[in-house]
Amino acid sequence: MDNDDITLTAGEAEARVSPANGGRVSGLRIGDLELLRQGHRYGCFPMVPWCGRVRDGRFLDGATVRQMPLNAPPHAIHGTARDGAWRTARTSAGEAVLTYDLTDPWPHPGRVTQIVALAEDSLTLTMSVETYGDSFPAQIGWHPWFHRNLGGADVTLDFEPAWQEERGPDHLPTGNRVAPKPGPWDDCFGMPGGVDVTLTWPGQLELKVTSREEWVVVYDEQAEAVCVEPQTGPPDGLNTLPRLVTPLEPLEATTVWSWRRL
């Protein structure tokens, strides 16, 4: 199948998926409300095979030090798949299945599969990474850019993390866990019971972002948008908390966004 944009519909909900632009969900409209910031870099893009920054773009792969391009100098950020064209495997009215083959600069051949499933009151994103050869460390995450303001109402965030990863001057976790601090944030939080963040645009919409994963980055330092990013490990996790993709066991993760009109 080609990689043209795909429109999914369910009730008053409409999601637009853009395989050619990094496999991102480029739009999510609930009635007359577009939830995601529009533009080539925005929407909601998959972070794979790593999330956030990798220190100096280097990670240990077994006994080998790998170097990734420094696309956020002095670090590498948000994986490689958001810069590539994904393929459409199949679609239906409410679901799209996309695939992306890992390639240079990533050193291991493998495949990423993303399923985007729209219901009348929720969007479910599921991603898996499998290897075509040796085992390798990886991460999965999603980076949505939610509009800060919808229908004249600014969003509020409600979540109760168990800790905040202390952020060093290089924007990377120091390894210390601290009590959650007030925003604005470009920070990673631990939620051992699973990610559970509620975004509320008063008088407009309530949206819950949930995942069985226990890590979430919240980024709200820009005027236009707020990002709530569930992921399988913290920033620099390829080094500090690697999750292994093996021939027998892919790495899999899911996030669900559920909403109700107010």
Order of alpha helices (4+ residues) and beta strands (2+ residues): beta-beta-beta-beta-beta-beta-beta-beta-beta-beta-beta-beta-beta-beta-beta-beta-beta-beta-beta-beta-beta-beta-beta-beta-beta-beta-alpha-beta-beta
